[in-house]
Amino acid sequence: METPSGTPRDVWWWLWVVAPPIPAAVLTLLDATFPGGSLLRLLTVAAWVFAFFAWVVVLALSGIQTRVALLVTPVVAATTWGLAATEIPFRGAFALSEAALTSFVKSLPIEPEEKPSDTEGSASFRLVGLYIVGGWSRRAGAAHIGVVGGGGVLEQCGLTYLTGDRIEDYDYSSVRPLHGGWYAVCSAD
């Protein structure tokens, strides 16, 4: 692997090639752990734009023309976007949280059917597994957990656990089956 020659100027330029895609990648993977993404997406786009422009400027001005320097940002971007597209961060976060989420849902009291559906079980927030939940409800055949930060401006996303109902009985704008009766769901506001 080619590295900078060791002069302070070369090391400085090399850091500008390597450093900008790292926070962009971390933000992208963090955003991908939420059901339906999150508002972090705006910050993620800005970080990738900055990483791209830093890469172009450094390559144009520095004289670093090595093969490794040319590939750092594109390889980090392709790897990160590939992981996010295959839902590996979300499925990994859910797998780590599934036992805690299931225990949490089973500990909730079953609410009567005549209770209005827009009232959630609590206005407080709790850390359940890797997710901060801020609103939950449990009916006889299903439970819904609102994930804080899940979705975006125009939709709210969370997790639904079915114990007897069918997912088709609910009006969600998007549904992704997960594991063991769990679904990632989004509904338009």
ZIVEN-V754625 format. One record per run of one state. SS is the DSSP state (hx for helix, st for strand, lp for the rest). FROM is the first residue (numbers start at 1). LEN is the number of residues. Records with the same first field share a line. If there is no record, write none. Layout:
# ZIVEN-V754625
SS->FROM-LEN / FROM-LEN
This chain:
# ZIVEN-V754625
lp->1-7 / 32-8 / 63-4 / 86-2 / 108-18 / 129-2 / 139-3 / 152-3 / 163-4 / 170-4 / 178-4 / 189-1
hx->8-24 / 40-23 / 67-19 / 88-20 / 167-3
st->126-3 / 131-8 / 142-10 / 155-8 / 174-4 / 182-7
